[in-house]
């Protein structure tokens, strides 16, 4: 075995162990529990594992190609067992595939394998990815992996025609999974050194994938559809640094990530805008098409805040990849060698990221709810509902609804505020229980209860540390709590 190959194997072994170990605090945190979208995807995987069809799109949606996460998760359920730990580790395995792809891509972009390995490891250890690398939300890990594969093909110095066509196909899939991830690899389709006809063919293949999905994909009204704003909201631009900070620092988690992660987030935001300005200057000064396209992509990934009705940190996860890509281009343009001070600086950054990773995902020590693990609390709630023969649950929040359905193995139907749902049979079963006079219950998480309802005067009672329960609620109370109900049919 050659020295380079041995070094590569040692790197991958060390990187894999590091990526797993740094995520142990998140998995073992008392606050760890699948959120509503993760529970939905886990239910989709459960149905696939039971032979109930192949999940294509995220349940209740006409967009969001979720097969790349639901399918591996269903296979993992069959090979091992069904649990939220298996959910997280399956997503982490997919994420590591993406890290491998980005290692090759960044090595080509920086002109140095050592830099490719180091930059990919920095990306994988960013606080935001400590959490999101294990979140089964159907489209975000998939977007990361598919974009990395496309970028690895397009970043080659002289990609073959087959590589170009494969990249075009992958970009088509990225657009179906999560279009926001197109900014990562799509610009490089315009940079490949191939005849214009072949580049156009790859672009047509990308468009063809979208057209086929539009023609043969799910039609009709969906439970959830993204709604862009009518016109630009320029005043939103001032919130861009704040949202980027939350994305980079790991504030996509349900708790505060700690001072170290916040400092890294601030540094990352400053680095992002500095790299965006630097690549734009490089494009003007050296007439670099790559720098121009990357700077435009970085700007576009931020400006999405102007048109999205709902803007949350996860929409800005592609920015972390674009920052690393811009860094790789800067390294190549400057001819920086991975030795001496740059190597020591990179090692120091990795140590700092490792320190931040141990904080991300931990419950706040000041929380009165941290004494009881969240998963134990939801199981206590489900046991109380089953013990009392409850046949339908009105859940105040999506988290409560889907956690009851997933952790309770769908034995107790639960519905949310709307009568429509991702799985229509669940609200239908709750309505049937109401009509039959069977026991029903209203359930809310104390932290998610509407602010106009004081918990000390709530007519129900507490279950565990986190939940409030009211048995056999009437239509007036449900309506007051925001539910869409019809007393004649429920």
N, C-alpha and C positions, 0 to 999 in steps of 0.2 A: 504494500500500500504506500502510495506516494505521501510526502510530507504535507502537501496542500490538501489532499483528501482526508488525511488523518486530522488535520487542523479543522477542516470543515465539519467532520463528524463530532469532534469535541465541542465545537461551537454550538451545534444543534442540540446536543445532549444537555449542555449547560443552559442554553436558552430555554429549552422545554422545561427543565426542572425549575428555573427561575420564574417563568411565566405561571407555572402551577402554584409554587410556594407563595408567590406574592398575592395570589387570589384566595388563599386559605382564610385570612381574616374576614373577607367578605362572605364566604360560604359558611363560616362558623359564627357569624354575628347573630346575636339574639333577634336583630331586626330583619334578618333574611327571610323572605317569603316571596313566592311568585306574585307579580302584580297581575292586573286583569288581562293584559294582552298576552303575557307569558302563559297564564292559565288557559286562555283560549287556544293558543298554539299547542299546548300540552294535550288539551282535549282533542284537537285535530289529529295529533300524533297517536293518541290512544285509539281513536276510531280507525286509523290506518292500520295500526298493529293488530286490531281485532278483525281486519278484513272488510272494513266498511267503506272501501273506495279510496282513491288517491286524492289527497288534498292539493288543489292547484293554487287558488288564491286564498288570501286570509279570509276566514269565515265572515260572511256578511258583507263582503266588499267585491267590487268589480275591478279592483286594482290591487297591487301589492302581491306579486308572485311569491308565495310563501312555501312552495314545494321544496326549495333547497334547504329549508330548515325543518319543515314538518316531516319530510321523508326520512332524513337521517335520524331524527328524534324517534320516529316510530320504529325504525330498525333497532335503535338502541334500547327501546322499551322491550322489544322481543328478545334481544340478545341478553340483556341484563335483567332489569326490573324497572318498574315505574316509580320514579321519585323525582323531587325537585333537584336533588343533587345530580342525577343523571341528566336532567335538562341542562343544568349549568355546564357540566363537563362536556356534553355533546356540542354545545355552542362553542366552548373553548377549543375543542378539537377542530371545528370548522375555522375558527379564528386563526389558529396556528397555521392552517393551510394558506390563509391569506398572508400571514407574516412571511412564509416561505416565498410566495409570489412577489411580495414587495421587496424582499431581500435581493432577488435577482434583478428586479426592475431598477431599484435604487443603485445597485452595483453598476448597471449599465449607464444610468444617468450621471452618476458621480465619477465614472471612469475608474473605479477601484472596488474590488470585491470587499475589502476590509471595511470601507466606508458603507457599502451596501448593507453588510451585516450589522454594523453599529447603528446606522440610521433606522433600520427596521426594528431593532431592539428598543431604541428610544421611542419609536411610535407605539410599540406594543406595551410599553411600560407607562405611557401617559396616564395620569389618574382617571381621566374620562373613560379610557378603554379598560381599566381594571374592572369596572362595572359592566360596560356595554359588551365586552367580549364574551360575557356569559349570559346575556339577556336574550331570551328566545322571543323576540318581537316580530319574527317572520321576515323582516326585510333589511335590517340594519347590518347584521353580521353577513348576510348574503350579499348586500351591496358592497361591503368591505372586501369580501373574497373575490367576487366576480370582477370588480374594478381592478383589483391587484393582478388577477390573471390576464386581463386585457392589457394592463400597463406593462406587464412583464413581456408580452408578445410585441408590443409596439415600441418599447424602449430599446430593443435590440439594434445594434448598429446597422445591420442589413437584414431585416426580417424577410422571410420567404413569402411567396404568394399565399401558401396555405396558412401561415401564421397571420397574415393580414386578414384573410377571410375569417379565420377563427376569432380574431379580435373583433371584427365587425359583428359576428354573431353574438359574442359575449356582451358587447355594448348594447345590442338589442335586448338581451336579457336584463342588463342593468337598468335600462329604461323601464322595463316591466316591473322590476323589483322595487326600485326607488330612484326616480329620475334625478334626484339631487346628487346622486353619486356619479352622474355622467361627467361632471366637471373634472374628475380625477384623471380619467384616461382618454376621454373623447378628443381633447385638444391634440394629443399625440398622433391621432389618425391623420392629421394634416401635415405631420412632420416626417413620415416614413419615406425612405428613399426607394420608392417603387414608381413605376409608370403611373401617370394620372388616371389611366383607365382602370388599373387595379385598385387604386384608392377609391375611385368612384364606385366600383363594384362592392367593395367592403361597406361603403356608406349606404348603398342600396340594400345590402343584406341587413344592415341594422334597421333601416326603415321597413324592410319587408317583414322582419320579426314583429315589429309593432303593428303593422297592418294586419297580419295574420291573427294576432291576439285580439285586435279590435273587431275583426269579422267573426272569429270563431269563439271568442271569449264569452264570459257571462254577460248577459244583457239584462235590461230592466232596472228597476229601482233597487238600490242597495241600502243596507242598514246605515252604512257610513260612507260618505263621499267627501273628499277634500274640497273646500270652498275658498277659492282665492278672493282677495278683496276686490271691490269694484274701484279700480284706479289705484294709483300709487299713494302710499301713506308716508310721505317724506319725513314726518316728525318721528317715525319709528326708528330712523337711522341712528338716533342717539342712543338707542338701547343695544345696538350691535355689540359694542365692547362688553357689556354686561352679560349678554347671552353667550358670547364666545368664552368669557371667563368661566361661566357655569359649565360649558361643554368641556373645556380643557382641564378644569380643576376637579372634575368628578362630581359636580353638584347635580348630576342626573340621578344620584342616589337619594333615598328618602331621608338623608341626614346630613349634617355638616361634615365635610371631609377633613377638617383640621387646618392648622396654620400652614403646614408645609405644602399641602396640596393647593391652598389658596395662593401662596407665593409662586408656585410653579404655574398656576393658572394665569396670574398677572404677567409673569415673565413670558409665558407662551403667547398671550395676546399681544404684548409689545413686540415679540419676535415675529408674530404673524404679519402685523402691519408694516414692520420694518422690512421683512422679506418681500412683501407685496410691492412696496415702494422700490426696493432694491432691484427686483426683477424687472420692474417697469423701466428703471433707469438703465439697466443692462440692455434691455430691448432697444432703447433709443440710442445709447452710446455705441453698442456693438452690433446693432441691427440683428439681434438674435430673435428668430421667430419663436424658438422654444420659450425664451424668457417672456416674450410678448404674450403668447397664448396662456402660459401659466399665470402670469399676473392678471390677465383678464378673467381666468377661471377663479382665481382667489377673490377677485372683486365680485364676481357674479355670485359666488357662494355666500358672501356676506349680504349682498343686496337682495337676496331672496326674502329677507325680513320685510321688505317693502310691500310685497304682494301676498304673503301668506296670512290667512286670517288667524291661524294659530301658529305661533312661533315658539318652539321649545328647544332646549339645548341639543337634543338628538339630531335635529335638522342640520346642525352645524358640525357634526362629526366629520364630514368630508374635509372640512377646513384643516383638521389635524394632519391628514394625509397630504394635502396640498402644501402645507408649511414644510413638511419633510421633503417633498419633491422639489420645492423651491430651494431648500437648503442644499440638496444634492446638485442642482444646476449651478448654484453659487460655488460649491466646492470644486466642481469641474472647471468652471470659468477661471477661478483663481489658482487652480493647480495645487490645491492644498493636499499635502500628503498625510496619510494616517500614521503619524509618528510624532514623537516629541510632545510639544505643548498641546496640539490638537487631540492627540490620543489621551493625554492626562485629563484634558477638559471633558472629553466624552465620557471617560470613566467616572469622573466626579459627578457629571450630570446623571449617569445611570444609578450611582449610589443615592443621589438625592431623590430620584424617581422611586427607587426601592423603598426609601424611608416614607415617602408619601403614600405608597401603595399599602403599607401596613395600617394606615389610618382610614383609607377609603372603605366604606361599607360598615364601619363600626358604629354602633348606636351611641348616641350622645350620653355621656355619663350622667348628665343632669336629667335625663328622661325618666319619668316615673314608670314608664312602660317597659323599660329595658330589663327588669328583673325576670319577666316571663317571656321566653322565646315566642316570637310571633306565630310560628307553626304550631306550637303547643296550644296557643290561645284559640286559633281557628279550629283545631280539632276538638277542643273543649266545647266551643260553640256548636259544632256539628253534632257532637254526642248529645248535647242537651236538646237539640231540635229532634233528633231521632228518638230519644228517650220519651219525648212528649208526643210522638206521632205526628209531627208537623209535616204537612203535605205540600206546602207552598210558602216561599219566602219573598217578601218585598224588601229588596236590598237598597239602601240609601245611595251606595256608591258602586261603580263597576268593579272595584277591587273586591268588595265584600261579596257581590254576586258571583263572580267567577272563581273566587277562592272557595266558596261553599260548594260550587259545582265540581271544581277539580279535586280538592282535598276530600270531598264527600263522595267521590266516584259517581257523581250525577244522580245519587239516590234521592236527593231532595231538590225538586225544581226550584229555581230562583229566577227572579226577573228584576230589571232595573227600573228607572223612572219612566222610560218609554215603553209602550206596548209592543213596538217592533223590537226585534232582537237579532243578534247574529245567528242564533239557532231558534227559530220561531216556536219550536215545540216546548221550550221552557216556559215562556210567558203563557202559552196556551194551557199547560198543565197547572200553573198557578191559578189561572182563571177558572179552570174546571174544579179545583179544590175549593175555591170561593163559592161557586155555584152549588156544590155538593154539601156545603156546610162543614167541610173538613177543617181541622186545625190549620191555621196559617199564622205567620209571624212577620212582624216588621223588625229588621235588624240594621243597625248602623254602627260604624266604627266611631268611637268617641272623637278621634282626631279629625274625622271627615264629616261630622255632623254639622248641619247648617248652623251658621252663627246666630240665627234668630231663635234657636231652640235651646234654652238653658238646660244643661244636663242635670242640674240639681232638682229641677221640677219636672223632668221627663216622666210621663206616666208609666213607663215600663220599668225594667230592672236590668241590672248589670250582669253580664256573663263574662267570666274571666277578667282580664285587666283592660281589654280594648273594646268590648262590644256592649251595646245596649240593645235590649230585646223587648218587644211589646207583642203580646199574643192577641190573635184575632183582631187586628186593627180594622176600624170601620172606614168607609169610603171618604168621609169628611177629613179624618186625620191624614189619610194617605194623600189626598188632594192638597192638604195644607203643607205636607212635606215635599211636594213637587212631583208626585206621581200622576201620570195620565191614567185615569181609571174611569170606568163606566159602571155605576152601581147596578145597572140592569143586567149586566153580563158578568160581573165579578162579585 
